[in-house]
Amino acid sequence: MKTALFYLLALPLACCLFTACGSDDDEDSANVVISDDGKASNGMKYVAIDDNNFYLDNVMYTVESGHIAVSGFEKNSFKGEADIPASITYKGSHYDVAAIAPSAFTYCQALIAVDIPTSVTTIGSYAFYYCSSLANLNIPSTITTIGDNAFAGCSGLTSIKVDKDNAHYDSRDGCNAIIDTKTNTLIAGCRNTIIPATVTAIGKRAFAHCASLKTLTVPGSVTTIGNSAYYECSGLTTAVIGNAVTTIGDGAFYACTSLTAISLGTNVTTIGNGVFDRCDRLEEIHCKSLTPPTILNNTFPYLSATLYVPKGTKQAYQSADVWRNFTNIVEE
């Protein structure tokens, strides 16, 4: 009986030991060694470009000062998943893969998935711009910098998650977005994003080219909508802007060609240049501000839309620059 008990107790320990060995192998596989004969240790396809640049499985890597950056892709051959190693031993030197360079995957519409290792700290501007087939995005805890428009145009995104241990960015409340933790600015979203009530700003181009976004509700915590925030969201039909918003940046809803109705909160004071330019289906504008906000001649190019204003303010709107050009102003 004691012998049987010993084996029962020993079995989990043995499993743990085998599991630990497996984990070590996994960690080792994160480092790719490129041998002198031009072969990669993990079976990835290696192609030399020059002394500092090479491809692994049609993803381009560049040796920089003290590290390696993902810098591009082979436009005629790459498709599928970019499985980025954490480190590479190249020409006898060991380098961490620490960055995804600006424009590295720009217009890579064949990219369906990317595995960003924890060695990466920086994602450059336009790094994944218009990767329209990318469906899921996971940002590791180590990312400290995400450049402008890094994920703009990723219209296929349905899931965005930031590791809970990331000190710079978060996806609070399962919102399917990237939020700058320090400023509470939402910098990248997708069609499934629910803007948390703690966000205070929608960053520039945060939803740009998100053609599959259908409706929008901006919560009462948001005070600013950045330039081109919803630029060319061609599927957007209705938008409700919360009462805390004071400023809507230039081109914020430019070319939202399906937009038929917009509701502007009570505290909007400034609506920028070309905000609703090319929104040629816009039929209803509900402006709740008691004082007509400052707008420009091209803020609302389609003056045939019905402008709804608060009771007792029709005269003020009829006297205000640009607003007076609306042919149909109705109090509500």
KEBA-742941 format. One record per residue (C-alpha): residue in one letter; residue number from 1; y, x, z. Coordinates in Angstrom, 1 decimal. Layout:
// residues N
+------+-----+--------+--------+--------+
: rest :  nr :     yy :     xx :     zz :
+------+-----+--------+--------+--------+
:    A : NUM :      Y :      X :      Z :
...
+------+-----+--------+--------+--------+
//
This chain:
// residues 332
+------+-----+--------+--------+--------+
: rest :  nr :     yy :     xx :     zz :
+------+-----+--------+--------+--------+
:    M :   1 :    0.0 :    0.0 :    0.0 :
:    K :   2 :    2.4 :    2.9 :    0.9 :
:    T :   3 :    1.6 :    4.5 :   -2.5 :
:    A :   4 :    2.4 :    1.4 :   -4.4 :
:    L :   5 :    5.7 :    1.0 :   -2.4 :
:    F :   6 :    6.6 :    4.6 :   -3.2 :
:    Y :   7 :    6.2 :    4.0 :   -7.0 :
:    L :   8 :    8.3 :    0.8 :   -6.7 :
:    L :   9 :   11.1 :    2.7 :   -5.1 :
:    A :  10 :   10.8 :    5.7 :   -7.3 :
:    L :  11 :   10.9 :    3.7 :  -10.6 :
:    P :  12 :   14.6 :    2.7 :  -10.3 :
:    L :  13 :   15.5 :    6.3 :   -9.5 :
:    A :  14 :   13.7 :    7.5 :  -12.5 :
:    C :  15 :   15.5 :    4.9 :  -14.7 :
:    C :  16 :   18.8 :    6.1 :  -13.3 :
:    L :  17 :   18.0 :    9.6 :  -14.1 :
:    F :  18 :   17.1 :    8.7 :  -17.7 :
:    T :  19 :   20.2 :    6.6 :  -18.0 :
:    A :  20 :   22.4 :    9.5 :  -16.8 :
:    C :  21 :   20.7 :   11.8 :  -19.4 :
:    G :  22 :   21.5 :    9.1 :  -22.0 :
:    S :  23 :   25.2 :    9.0 :  -20.9 :
:    D :  24 :   25.5 :   12.8 :  -21.2 :
:    D :  25 :   24.2 :   12.5 :  -24.8 :
:    D :  26 :   26.7 :    9.8 :  -25.5 :
:    E :  27 :   29.5 :   12.0 :  -24.2 :
:    D :  28 :   28.3 :   15.0 :  -26.2 :
:    S :  29 :   28.2 :   12.9 :  -29.3 :
:    A :  30 :   31.9 :   12.2 :  -28.9 :
:    N :  31 :   32.5 :   15.8 :  -29.9 :
:    V :  32 :   31.9 :   16.6 :  -33.6 :
:    V :  33 :   31.1 :   20.2 :  -34.4 :
:    I :  34 :   31.8 :   21.2 :  -38.0 :
:    S :  35 :   29.5 :   24.1 :  -38.8 :
:    D :  36 :   30.3 :   27.0 :  -41.1 :
:    D :  37 :   28.1 :   25.5 :  -43.8 :
:    G :  38 :   30.3 :   22.4 :  -43.9 :
:    K :  39 :   28.1 :   19.9 :  -42.0 :
:    A :  40 :   29.1 :   17.7 :  -39.1 :
:    S :  41 :   26.9 :   17.6 :  -36.0 :
:    N :  42 :   26.7 :   13.8 :  -35.8 :
:    G :  43 :   25.9 :   13.2 :  -39.5 :
:    M :  44 :   29.4 :   12.2 :  -40.5 :
:    K :  45 :   30.3 :   13.2 :  -44.1 :
:    Y :  46 :   32.6 :   16.2 :  -44.0 :
:    V :  47 :   34.8 :   17.1 :  -47.0 :
:    A :  48 :   37.3 :   20.0 :  -46.8 :
:    I :  49 :   40.8 :   19.6 :  -48.2 :
:    D :  50 :   42.5 :   22.8 :  -47.1 :
:    D :  51 :   42.7 :   25.0 :  -44.0 :
:    N :  52 :   44.2 :   22.3 :  -41.8 :
:    N :  53 :   43.0 :   19.1 :  -43.4 :
:    F :  54 :   39.6 :   17.5 :  -43.9 :
:    Y :  55 :   37.8 :   14.2 :  -44.2 :
:    L :  56 :   35.1 :   12.8 :  -41.9 :
:    D :  57 :   33.5 :    9.6 :  -43.3 :
:    N :  58 :   36.6 :    9.3 :  -45.6 :
:    V :  59 :   39.1 :    9.4 :  -42.7 :
:    M :  60 :   41.5 :   12.3 :  -42.9 :
:    Y :  61 :   42.1 :   14.6 :  -39.9 :
:    T :  62 :   44.9 :   17.2 :  -39.6 :
:    V :  63 :   45.0 :   20.2 :  -37.3 :
:    E :  64 :   48.3 :   20.3 :  -35.5 :
:    S :  65 :   49.7 :   22.3 :  -32.6 :
:    G :  66 :   46.9 :   22.2 :  -30.0 :
:    H :  67 :   45.3 :   19.0 :  -31.2 :
:    I :  68 :   44.0 :   17.1 :  -34.2 :
:    A :  69 :   45.6 :   13.9 :  -35.5 :
:    V :  70 :   44.1 :   11.1 :  -37.6 :
:    S :  71 :   46.4 :   11.4 :  -40.6 :
:    G :  72 :   45.1 :    9.2 :  -43.5 :
:    F :  73 :   42.1 :    7.9 :  -45.4 :
:    E :  74 :   40.5 :    8.4 :  -48.7 :
:    K :  75 :   42.0 :    5.5 :  -50.7 :
:    N :  76 :   39.2 :    5.2 :  -53.2 :
:    S :  77 :   36.2 :    5.5 :  -50.9 :
:    F :  78 :   37.0 :    4.3 :  -47.4 :
:    K :  79 :   35.8 :    0.9 :  -46.2 :
:    G :  80 :   34.5 :   -0.6 :  -43.0 :
:    E :  81 :   34.9 :    0.9 :  -39.6 :
:    A :  82 :   36.9 :    4.0 :  -38.6 :
:    D :  83 :   34.8 :    5.6 :  -35.9 :
:    I :  84 :   37.2 :    8.2 :  -34.5 :
:    P :  85 :   35.6 :   11.0 :  -32.4 :
:    A :  86 :   37.3 :   12.1 :  -29.2 :
:    S :  87 :   37.2 :   15.8 :  -30.1 :
:    I :  88 :   36.3 :   18.1 :  -33.0 :
:    T :  89 :   35.2 :   21.7 :  -33.0 :
:    Y :  90 :   36.6 :   23.1 :  -36.2 :
:    K :  91 :   36.4 :   26.7 :  -37.4 :
:    G :  92 :   35.3 :   27.7 :  -33.9 :
:    S :  93 :   38.1 :   26.1 :  -32.0 :
:    H :  94 :   37.8 :   22.9 :  -29.9 :
:    Y :  95 :   40.5 :   20.2 :  -30.4 :
:    D :  96 :   41.0 :   16.8 :  -28.8 :
:    V :  97 :   41.8 :   14.0 :  -31.3 :
:    A :  98 :   45.1 :   13.1 :  -29.6 :
:    A :  99 :   47.1 :   11.1 :  -32.1 :
:    I : 100 :   47.0 :    8.6 :  -34.9 :
:    A : 101 :   49.8 :    9.8 :  -37.2 :
:    P : 102 :   52.5 :    7.6 :  -38.6 :
:    S : 103 :   51.3 :    5.6 :  -41.6 :
:    A : 104 :   47.8 :    6.9 :  -41.2 :
:    F : 105 :   46.1 :    3.7 :  -42.3 :
:    T : 106 :   49.1 :    2.0 :  -44.0 :
:    Y : 107 :   47.8 :   -0.7 :  -46.5 :
:    C : 108 :   44.2 :    0.1 :  -45.7 :
:    Q : 109 :   43.0 :   -3.4 :  -46.4 :
:    A : 110 :   39.4 :   -2.2 :  -46.4 :
:    L : 111 :   39.6 :   -1.3 :  -42.7 :
:    I : 112 :   37.7 :   -4.0 :  -40.7 :
:    A : 113 :   37.4 :   -2.2 :  -37.4 :
:    V : 114 :   38.6 :    0.9 :  -35.6 :
:    D : 115 :   37.2 :    2.7 :  -32.5 :
:    I : 116 :   40.2 :    4.5 :  -30.8 :
:    P : 117 :   38.8 :    7.0 :  -28.3 :
:    T : 118 :   40.4 :    7.7 :  -24.9 :
:    S : 119 :   41.5 :   11.1 :  -26.2 :
:    V : 120 :   44.3 :    9.4 :  -28.2 :
:    T : 121 :   47.7 :    9.1 :  -26.5 :
:    T : 122 :   49.9 :    8.3 :  -29.4 :
:    I : 123 :   49.8 :    5.7 :  -32.2 :
:    G : 124 :   52.6 :    6.4 :  -34.8 :
:    S : 125 :   54.9 :    4.1 :  -36.6 :
:    Y : 126 :   53.3 :    2.0 :  -39.3 :
:    A : 127 :   49.9 :    3.5 :  -38.4 :
:    F : 128 :   48.0 :    0.3 :  -39.2 :
:    Y : 129 :   50.7 :   -1.4 :  -41.2 :
:    Y : 130 :   49.2 :   -4.2 :  -43.4 :
:    C : 131 :   45.6 :   -3.6 :  -42.4 :
:    S : 132 :   45.0 :   -7.2 :  -43.2 :
:    S : 133 :   41.2 :   -7.1 :  -42.7 :
:    L : 134 :   41.4 :   -5.7 :  -39.2 :
:    A : 135 :   40.1 :   -8.4 :  -36.8 :
:    N : 136 :   39.9 :   -6.9 :  -33.3 :
:    L : 137 :   42.1 :   -4.4 :  -31.7 :
:    N : 138 :   41.3 :   -2.5 :  -28.4 :
:    I : 139 :   44.0 :   -0.2 :  -27.0 :
:    P : 140 :   42.6 :    2.4 :  -24.5 :
:    S : 141 :   44.0 :    3.3 :  -21.2 :
:    T : 142 :   45.3 :    6.6 :  -22.4 :
:    I : 143 :   47.9 :    5.3 :  -25.0 :
:    T : 144 :   51.4 :    6.2 :  -23.9 :
:    T : 145 :   53.3 :    5.6 :  -27.1 :
:    I : 146 :   53.1 :    3.0 :  -29.9 :
:    G : 147 :   55.5 :    3.5 :  -32.7 :
:    D : 148 :   57.5 :    0.8 :  -34.5 :
:    N : 149 :   55.6 :   -1.6 :  -36.8 :
:    A : 150 :   52.3 :    0.1 :  -35.9 :
:    F : 151 :   50.4 :   -3.2 :  -36.4 :
:    A : 152 :   52.8 :   -5.2 :  -38.5 :
:    G : 153 :   51.1 :   -7.1 :  -41.3 :
:    C : 154 :   47.7 :   -7.1 :  -39.6 :
:    S : 155 :   47.3 :  -10.8 :  -40.5 :
:    G : 156 :   43.6 :  -10.9 :  -39.9 :
:    L : 157 :   43.9 :  -10.0 :  -36.2 :
:    T : 158 :   42.4 :  -12.6 :  -33.9 :
:    S : 159 :   41.9 :  -10.4 :  -30.7 :
:    I : 160 :   44.2 :   -7.8 :  -29.1 :
:    K : 161 :   43.2 :   -6.2 :  -25.8 :
:    V : 162 :   44.8 :   -3.4 :  -23.8 :
:    D : 163 :   42.7 :   -1.6 :  -21.3 :
:    K : 164 :   43.6 :   -2.8 :  -17.8 :
:    D : 165 :   44.2 :    0.7 :  -16.6 :
:    N : 166 :   46.9 :    1.5 :  -19.2 :
:    A : 167 :   50.1 :    2.2 :  -17.3 :
:    H : 168 :   52.4 :    1.7 :  -20.3 :
:    Y : 169 :   51.1 :   -1.4 :  -22.2 :
:    D : 170 :   49.2 :   -4.5 :  -21.2 :
:    S : 171 :   47.7 :   -7.7 :  -22.5 :
:    R : 172 :   48.4 :   -9.7 :  -19.4 :
:    D : 173 :   46.8 :  -13.2 :  -18.9 :
:    G : 174 :   44.5 :  -12.6 :  -21.9 :
:    C : 175 :   47.5 :  -13.2 :  -24.2 :
:    N : 176 :   46.1 :  -11.4 :  -27.3 :
:    A : 177 :   49.2 :   -9.2 :  -27.6 :
:    I : 178 :   50.6 :   -5.8 :  -26.7 :
:    I : 179 :   53.3 :   -5.9 :  -24.1 :
:    D : 180 :   55.5 :   -3.0 :  -23.1 :
:    T : 181 :   54.9 :   -3.1 :  -19.4 :
:    K : 182 :   58.2 :   -1.5 :  -18.3 :
:    T : 183 :   60.5 :   -3.8 :  -20.4 :
:    N : 184 :   58.3 :   -6.9 :  -20.6 :
:    T : 185 :   58.8 :   -6.8 :  -24.4 :
:    L : 186 :   56.0 :   -8.2 :  -26.6 :
:    I : 187 :   55.7 :   -5.6 :  -29.3 :
:    A : 188 :   52.6 :   -6.8 :  -31.3 :
:    G : 189 :   51.0 :  -10.2 :  -31.6 :
:    C : 190 :   48.6 :  -12.2 :  -33.7 :
:    R : 191 :   47.8 :  -15.8 :  -34.6 :
:    N : 192 :   46.0 :  -16.3 :  -31.3 :
:    T : 193 :   48.8 :  -14.9 :  -29.1 :
:    I : 194 :   50.0 :  -17.1 :  -26.2 :
:    I : 195 :   53.3 :  -15.6 :  -25.1 :
:    P : 196 :   53.1 :  -15.1 :  -21.3 :
:    A : 197 :   55.8 :  -16.6 :  -19.1 :
:    T : 198 :   56.7 :  -13.1 :  -17.8 :
:    V : 199 :   57.7 :  -11.8 :  -21.2 :
:    T : 200 :   61.5 :  -11.4 :  -21.6 :
:    A : 201 :   61.8 :  -10.3 :  -25.2 :
:    I : 202 :   60.0 :  -10.6 :  -28.5 :
:    G : 203 :   60.2 :   -7.1 :  -30.1 :
:    K : 204 :   61.3 :   -6.4 :  -33.7 :
:    R : 205 :   58.6 :   -7.2 :  -36.2 :
:    A : 206 :   56.2 :   -8.2 :  -33.4 :
:    F : 207 :   54.6 :  -10.9 :  -35.6 :
:    A : 208 :   55.9 :   -9.7 :  -39.0 :
:    H : 209 :   53.7 :  -10.8 :  -41.9 :
:    C : 210 :   51.4 :  -12.8 :  -39.7 :
:    A : 211 :   50.6 :  -15.4 :  -42.4 :
:    S : 212 :   48.0 :  -17.2 :  -40.3 :
:    L : 213 :   50.4 :  -18.1 :  -37.5 :
:    K : 214 :   50.9 :  -21.9 :  -37.7 :
:    T : 215 :   53.1 :  -22.9 :  -34.7 :
:    L : 216 :   55.3 :  -21.1 :  -32.2 :
:    T : 217 :   56.5 :  -21.9 :  -28.7 :
:    V : 218 :   58.8 :  -19.3 :  -27.1 :
:    P : 219 :   58.6 :  -19.7 :  -23.3 :
:    G : 220 :   61.7 :  -20.0 :  -21.1 :
:    S : 221 :   61.5 :  -16.4 :  -19.8 :
:    V : 222 :   62.4 :  -14.9 :  -23.2 :
:    T : 223 :   66.0 :  -14.0 :  -23.7 :
:    T : 224 :   65.9 :  -12.1 :  -27.0 :
:    I : 225 :   64.1 :  -12.4 :  -30.3 :
:    G : 226 :   64.3 :   -9.1 :  -32.1 :
:    N : 227 :   65.1 :   -8.4 :  -35.7 :
:    S : 228 :   62.4 :   -9.6 :  -38.2 :
:    A : 229 :   60.2 :  -10.7 :  -35.3 :
:    Y : 230 :   58.6 :  -13.4 :  -37.4 :
:    Y : 231 :   59.4 :  -12.0 :  -40.8 :
:    E : 232 :   57.3 :  -13.5 :  -43.6 :
:    C : 233 :   55.1 :  -15.6 :  -41.3 :
:    S : 234 :   54.4 :  -17.8 :  -44.3 :
:    G : 235 :   52.1 :  -20.2 :  -42.6 :
:    L : 236 :   54.5 :  -21.0 :  -39.7 :
:    T : 237 :   55.4 :  -24.7 :  -39.8 :
:    T : 238 :   57.2 :  -25.4 :  -36.5 :
:    A : 239 :   59.0 :  -23.3 :  -33.9 :
:    V : 240 :   60.4 :  -24.2 :  -30.5 :
:    I : 241 :   62.7 :  -21.6 :  -29.0 :
:    G : 242 :   63.0 :  -21.6 :  -25.2 :
:    N : 243 :   66.3 :  -22.3 :  -23.3 :
:    A : 244 :   66.7 :  -18.7 :  -22.1 :
:    V : 245 :   67.0 :  -17.2 :  -25.5 :
:    T : 246 :   70.6 :  -16.1 :  -26.2 :
:    T : 247 :   70.2 :  -14.0 :  -29.3 :
:    I : 248 :   68.0 :  -14.3 :  -32.4 :
:    G : 249 :   68.1 :  -11.0 :  -34.3 :
:    D : 250 :   68.7 :  -10.5 :  -38.1 :
:    G : 251 :   66.0 :  -11.8 :  -40.3 :
:    A : 252 :   63.9 :  -13.1 :  -37.4 :
:    F : 253 :   62.4 :  -15.9 :  -39.5 :
:    Y : 254 :   63.1 :  -14.6 :  -42.9 :
:    A : 255 :   60.7 :  -16.0 :  -45.6 :
:    C : 256 :   58.9 :  -18.4 :  -43.3 :
:    T : 257 :   58.3 :  -20.4 :  -46.4 :
:    S : 258 :   56.3 :  -23.3 :  -44.7 :
:    L : 259 :   58.8 :  -23.8 :  -41.8 :
:    T : 260 :   59.9 :  -27.4 :  -41.7 :
:    A : 261 :   61.4 :  -27.8 :  -38.2 :
:    I : 262 :   63.1 :  -25.5 :  -35.7 :
:    S : 263 :   64.3 :  -26.3 :  -32.2 :
:    L : 264 :   66.9 :  -23.9 :  -30.7 :
:    G : 265 :   67.3 :  -23.8 :  -26.9 :
:    T : 266 :   70.4 :  -24.6 :  -24.9 :
:    N : 267 :   71.6 :  -21.0 :  -24.4 :
:    V : 268 :   71.5 :  -19.6 :  -27.9 :
:    T : 269 :   74.9 :  -18.0 :  -28.6 :
:    T : 270 :   74.2 :  -15.7 :  -31.6 :
:    I : 271 :   72.0 :  -16.2 :  -34.6 :
:    G : 272 :   71.9 :  -13.2 :  -36.8 :
:    N : 273 :   72.1 :  -12.3 :  -40.5 :
:    G : 274 :   69.6 :  -14.0 :  -42.8 :
:    V : 275 :   67.6 :  -15.4 :  -39.9 :
:    F : 276 :   66.4 :  -18.4 :  -41.9 :
:    D : 277 :   66.9 :  -17.0 :  -45.4 :
:    R : 278 :   64.1 :  -18.1 :  -47.8 :
:    C : 279 :   63.0 :  -20.9 :  -45.4 :
:    D : 280 :   63.4 :  -23.3 :  -48.3 :
:    R : 281 :   61.3 :  -26.1 :  -46.7 :
:    L : 282 :   63.4 :  -26.4 :  -43.6 :
:    E : 283 :   64.2 :  -30.0 :  -43.0 :
:    E : 284 :   65.2 :  -30.3 :  -39.3 :
:    I : 285 :   67.3 :  -28.0 :  -37.1 :
:    H : 286 :   67.6 :  -29.1 :  -33.5 :
:    C : 287 :   70.3 :  -27.1 :  -31.9 :
:    K : 288 :   70.6 :  -27.9 :  -28.2 :
:    S : 289 :   73.6 :  -25.7 :  -27.3 :
:    L : 290 :   76.7 :  -27.6 :  -26.3 :
:    T : 291 :   78.8 :  -24.9 :  -27.9 :
:    P : 292 :   78.0 :  -24.1 :  -31.5 :
:    P : 293 :   76.4 :  -20.6 :  -31.7 :
:    T : 294 :   77.9 :  -17.8 :  -33.8 :
:    I : 295 :   76.3 :  -17.8 :  -37.2 :
:    L : 296 :   76.9 :  -16.3 :  -40.6 :
:    N : 297 :   77.1 :  -17.9 :  -44.1 :
:    N : 298 :   73.5 :  -16.8 :  -44.9 :
:    T : 299 :   72.0 :  -17.7 :  -41.5 :
:    F : 300 :   71.0 :  -21.1 :  -42.8 :
:    P : 301 :   71.2 :  -21.0 :  -46.6 :
:    Y : 302 :   69.7 :  -24.4 :  -47.0 :
:    L : 303 :   72.4 :  -26.7 :  -45.7 :
:    S : 304 :   70.6 :  -29.9 :  -46.9 :
:    A : 305 :   68.5 :  -29.8 :  -43.7 :
:    T : 306 :   69.4 :  -32.3 :  -41.1 :
:    L : 307 :   71.2 :  -30.7 :  -38.1 :
:    Y : 308 :   70.6 :  -32.4 :  -34.8 :
:    V : 309 :   73.1 :  -31.6 :  -32.0 :
:    P : 310 :   73.6 :  -32.8 :  -28.4 :
:    K : 311 :   75.4 :  -36.1 :  -27.8 :
:    G : 312 :   79.1 :  -35.6 :  -27.7 :
:    T : 313 :   79.1 :  -32.3 :  -29.7 :
:    K : 314 :   79.2 :  -33.5 :  -33.3 :
:    Q : 315 :   82.9 :  -32.9 :  -33.6 :
:    A : 316 :   82.6 :  -29.4 :  -32.3 :
:    Y : 317 :   79.9 :  -28.5 :  -34.8 :
:    Q : 318 :   81.9 :  -30.1 :  -37.6 :
:    S : 319 :   84.8 :  -27.9 :  -36.7 :
:    A : 320 :   82.8 :  -24.7 :  -36.2 :
:    D : 321 :   82.6 :  -21.9 :  -38.9 :
:    V : 322 :   79.5 :  -22.4 :  -41.1 :
:    W : 323 :   78.1 :  -25.3 :  -39.1 :
:    R : 324 :   80.8 :  -27.5 :  -40.7 :
:    N : 325 :   79.0 :  -27.0 :  -44.0 :
:    F : 326 :   76.0 :  -29.0 :  -43.0 :
:    T : 327 :   76.2 :  -32.3 :  -44.9 :
:    N : 328 :   74.1 :  -34.3 :  -42.3 :
:    I : 329 :   74.9 :  -33.7 :  -38.6 :
:    V : 330 :   73.3 :  -36.2 :  -36.2 :
:    E : 331 :   73.7 :  -36.4 :  -32.4 :
:    E : 332 :   70.5 :  -36.9 :  -30.3 :
+------+-----+--------+--------+--------+
//
